[in-house]
Amino acid sequence: MRSWEGPIETGPVPEDGADFDAIVVGGGPGGSAAAGYLAMKGQRVLLIEKGVWPRDKVCGDAVGGKSLSHVAALGVKPRLEATPHFRVTGIVFSSPKGNSVRVPLPEEDVERLEAGYALPRAQFDHLMFERSTELVLEAGGAVVQGADVRAVLFDDGQGGEDPGAGSGEARTVRAVEVRLGGRQGETYTWHSREVVGAAGYRCPVATALVEETHGEVMVDRMHYCAGYREYWQNVEGCGPDVGDIEIHFVDSIIPGYFWLFPVSEGVVNVGIGMVIGLMDKQKKKLKAMQADVIANHPLFKERFANATMIEGSAKGWQLPFGSPRKKESRQPRRAAGSGIRLVGDAASLVDPFSGEGVGNALVTGEMAARHIVEGLTPEAYMEEMWAMLGPELTNSYRMQKLSRRAWLLNWFVGKASRKPALQEMMTEMIASKEAQENLHSPLFMARTLLF
Ligand SMILES: Cc1cc2nc3c(=O)[nH]c(=O)nc-3n(C[C@H](O)[C@H](O)[C@H](O)COP(=O)(O)OP(=O)(O)OC[C@H]3O[C@@H](n4cnc5c(N)ncnc54)[C@H](O)[C@@H]3O)c2cc1C
């Protein structure tokens, strides 16, 4: 058995009623990062994870350049590089008409091993959680797995479901109520004035803050995406451990896309995603759409002719996008208050064009930890978060909306496949935020696209 396929030893369960400097709910990338950074600053942390390792996580499995500085800072990069992974050197996009363009990732990033990887999340998350566990235990904290956070308790003695919902600000978090060992298991209450909500798109801490405390909307179907993935072997044209990942705008899937992300050892993550509000209108089922593309689409049926799907790998999940909401005063929605800071999917921060969420989970994991240590206000957290991530999330939302038009994709990809200047611009836009600003300049865009 390989190390990431085995259990993780997390030590003794803390006593009922124990107190901590901070509690982190959820041990995915966002929670592992928050707990790891807090522990590195000497905080006594309790990290609580519902699953029990080894565990799977539905994802496209691409870990982009943005993630890697945090993976390195937490001490996980050498371990990751010692395990099998696919090194991404470029992204191939194809249009509904079948034109395609390859956008190389910046060469210097690829050479410095900073461009991006693809590897199964079961493996990536295991490495992250294991490292975070070491850091937390070394700093005198505790880690529990198989532990389901059922309620968030506030100073008024209530759970999240406060009769005065909507009034909000007066309450302060004081504890979480956790069930260990499944439905018949025991309930523990652990205390802290600082709680990080990192439990993904259905995070109970997010629900307690956003819906129950402030009476605001948590799930907006026009900003949530449904995703579906399968693992396949022997897909033709996918490199074994280095090469391109592929994003295809296929006619039958628009508005949405089909991806092929090799994850090493001859395995390819094959998936499909679509905004839920748009899917509702079309009455499409992702699994059936994917099966149809694989079996019948002229670009793919030959590539899958000798391929086999790995049994048990077909799974769906949701992606809470970070696209700006029209009616929210805090973008993309409230992410802090009452001693709570939300990170990653719990704060709805997935890139609305690429579907990447691991990077923003790590970025906000570090940010939440720093804000707790420095005693900054919830408002300061939300402001820094949107100042840092807002411009690119807003840009990606614009691109997502443009990509709903098949004719525009045909035109753009057709043009890009013939124009090296456009390919270079796309490479730069993947690499740098400043280059993304060019998207807003009509003059720059007109010149690059038309001449
Ligand atoms: C189909 C699909 C494809 C995707 N592709 C990509 C991609 O290629 N690249 C990319 O960067 N992102 C991708 N994403 C997005 C990415 O998966 C998420 O953004 C990322 O996992 C967010 O990390 P997180 O730590 O915030 O949440 P999660 O990874 O969801 O982790 C949350 C953790 O909290 C735990 N938890 C849940 N409830 C409780 C509870 N009550 N008590 C305690 N613990 C709890 C869960 O078990 C889990 O371990 C994809 C998502 C989907 C669905």
The ligand as an SDF file (V2000), in Angstrom:
LIG
                    3D

 53 58  0  0  0  0  0  0  0  0999 V2000
  -16.1620   18.1180  -10.3820 C   0  0  0  0  0  0  0  0  0  0  0  0
  -15.2270   19.1130   -9.7890 C   0  0  0  0  0  0  0  0  0  0  0  0
  -14.0450   19.4440  -10.4490 C   0  0  0  0  0  0  0  0  0  0  0  0
  -13.1490   20.3550   -9.8830 C   0  0  0  0  0  0  0  0  0  0  0  0
  -11.9350   20.5820  -10.4870 N   0  0  0  0  0  0  0  0  0  0  0  0
  -11.0180   21.3520   -9.8910 C   0  0  0  0  0  0  0  0  0  0  0  0
   -9.6860   21.4250  -10.4050 C   0  0  0  0  0  0  0  0  0  0  0  0
   -9.3160   20.7510  -11.3620 O   0  0  0  0  0  0  0  0  0  0  0  0
   -8.8030   22.2530   -9.7770 N   0  0  0  0  0  0  0  0  0  0  0  0
   -9.1560   22.9720   -8.6750 C   0  0  0  0  0  0  0  0  0  0  0  0
   -8.3120   23.7380   -8.1580 O   0  0  0  0  0  0  0  0  0  0  0  0
  -10.3970   22.8880   -8.1500 N   0  0  0  0  0  0  0  0  0  0  0  0
  -11.3180   22.0860   -8.7150 C   0  0  0  0  0  0  0  0  0  0  0  0
  -12.5620   21.9450   -8.1460 N   0  0  0  0  0  0  0  0  0  0  0  0
  -12.8830   22.7340   -6.9500 C   0  0  0  0  0  0  0  0  0  0  0  0
  -12.2060   22.1630   -5.7100 C   0  0  0  0  0  0  0  0  0  0  0  0
  -12.5210   20.8000   -5.5700 O   0  0  0  0  0  0  0  0  0  0  0  0
  -12.6440   22.9070   -4.4560 C   0  0  0  0  0  0  0  0  0  0  0  0
  -12.6570   24.2850   -4.7080 O   0  0  0  0  0  0  0  0  0  0  0  0
  -11.7190   22.6150   -3.2780 C   0  0  0  0  0  0  0  0  0  0  0  0
  -11.8040   21.2640   -2.9050 O   0  0  0  0  0  0  0  0  0  0  0  0
  -12.0500   23.5150   -2.0970 C   0  0  0  0  0  0  0  0  0  0  0  0
  -11.3090   23.1390   -0.9730 O   0  0  0  0  0  0  0  0  0  0  0  0
  -11.9270   23.3290    0.4910 P   0  0  0  0  0  0  0  0  0  0  0  0
  -10.8730   22.9040    1.4250 O   0  0  0  0  0  0  0  0  0  0  0  0
  -12.5120   24.6820    0.5940 O   0  0  0  0  0  0  0  0  0  0  0  0
  -13.1780   22.3360    0.5490 O   0  0  0  0  0  0  0  0  0  0  0  0
  -13.2430   20.7560    0.3830 P   0  0  0  0  0  0  0  0  0  0  0  0
  -12.1520   20.2560   -0.4640 O   0  0  0  0  0  0  0  0  0  0  0  0
  -14.6470   20.4620   -0.0210 O   0  0  0  0  0  0  0  0  0  0  0  0
  -12.9890   20.2010    1.8400 O   0  0  0  0  0  0  0  0  0  0  0  0
  -13.9650   20.3150    2.8370 C   0  0  0  0  0  0  0  0  0  0  0  0
  -13.6720   19.2780    3.9310 C   0  0  0  0  0  0  0  0  0  0  0  0
  -14.5820   19.4710    4.9950 O   0  0  0  0  0  0  0  0  0  0  0  0
  -15.0730   18.2200    5.4450 C   0  0  0  0  0  0  0  0  0  0  0  0
  -16.4040   18.4210    6.0330 N   0  0  0  0  0  0  0  0  0  0  0  0
  -17.5790   18.5910    5.3880 C   0  0  0  0  0  0  0  0  0  0  0  0
  -18.5830   18.7290    6.2660 N   0  0  0  0  0  0  0  0  0  0  0  0
  -18.0270   18.6580    7.4960 C   0  0  0  0  0  0  0  0  0  0  0  0
  -18.5620   18.7000    8.8130 C   0  0  0  0  0  0  0  0  0  0  0  0
  -19.8700   18.8700    9.0320 N   0  0  0  0  0  0  0  0  0  0  0  0
  -17.7120   18.5380    9.8630 N   0  0  0  0  0  0  0  0  0  0  0  0
  -16.3730   18.3690    9.6490 C   0  0  0  0  0  0  0  0  0  0  0  0
  -15.8300   18.3140    8.4240 N   0  0  0  0  0  0  0  0  0  0  0  0
  -16.6380   18.4610    7.3650 C   0  0  0  0  0  0  0  0  0  0  0  0
  -15.1090   17.3680    4.1780 C   0  0  0  0  0  0  0  0  0  0  0  0
  -15.0810   15.9860    4.4810 O   0  0  0  0  0  0  0  0  0  0  0  0
  -13.8420   17.8490    3.4590 C   0  0  0  0  0  0  0  0  0  0  0  0
  -12.7170   17.0940    3.8040 O   0  0  0  0  0  0  0  0  0  0  0  0
  -13.4730   21.0180   -8.6730 C   0  0  0  0  0  0  0  0  0  0  0  0
  -14.6660   20.6940   -8.0100 C   0  0  0  0  0  0  0  0  0  0  0  0
  -15.5230   19.7440   -8.5500 C   0  0  0  0  0  0  0  0  0  0  0  0
  -16.7820   19.3930   -7.8050 C   0  0  0  0  0  0  0  0  0  0  0  0
  1  2  1  0
  2  3  1  0
  2 52  2  0
  3  4  2  0
  4  5  1  0
  4 50  1  0
  5  6  2  0
  6  7  1  0
  6 13  1  0
  7  8  2  0
  7  9  1  0
  9 10  1  0
 10 11  2  0
 10 12  1  0
 12 13  2  0
 13 14  1  0
 14 15  1  0
 14 50  1  0
 15 16  1  0
 16 17  1  0
 16 18  1  0
 18 19  1  0
 18 20  1  0
 20 21  1  0
 20 22  1  0
 22 23  1  0
 23 24  1  0
 24 25  2  0
 24 26  1  0
 24 27  1  0
 27 28  1  0
 28 29  2  0
 28 30  1  0
 28 31  1  0
 31 32  1  0
 32 33  1  0
 33 34  1  0
 33 48  1  0
 34 35  1  0
 35 36  1  0
 35 46  1  0
 36 37  1  0
 36 45  1  0
 37 38  2  0
 38 39  1  0
 39 40  1  0
 39 45  2  0
 40 41  1  0
 40 42  2  0
 42 43  1  0
 43 44  2  0
 44 45  1  0
 46 47  1  0
 46 48  1  0
 48 49  1  0
 50 51  2  0
 51 52  1  0
 52 53  1  0
M  END
$$$$
